[in-house]
Amino acid sequence: MESLYLLIPLSVLLVFLIGIIFWWSLKGGQFDDMEGPGWQILQDDDSLLVEKSSADERKNKEFKSDGV
């Protein structure tokens, strides 16, 4: 019986702590889009990779043409 005097306030404190953490994650946008990142993996959009690689190739050609 005496242990209930300790366990009940601790459980109430734990519930409030979990509630505050959950509210903070909601306000931070943690649960805004649950399916979007999963679908982004499946999209086959190589145009961004081509643009990035062509920019890198241009930098390499400019570097090599400087005679270095």
Secondary structure, DSSP 4 states (H G I P E B T S, - for coil): -TTHHHHHHHHHHHHHHHHHHHHHHHHTTTTS-SSHHHHHHH----HHHHHHHHHHHHHHHHHHHTT-
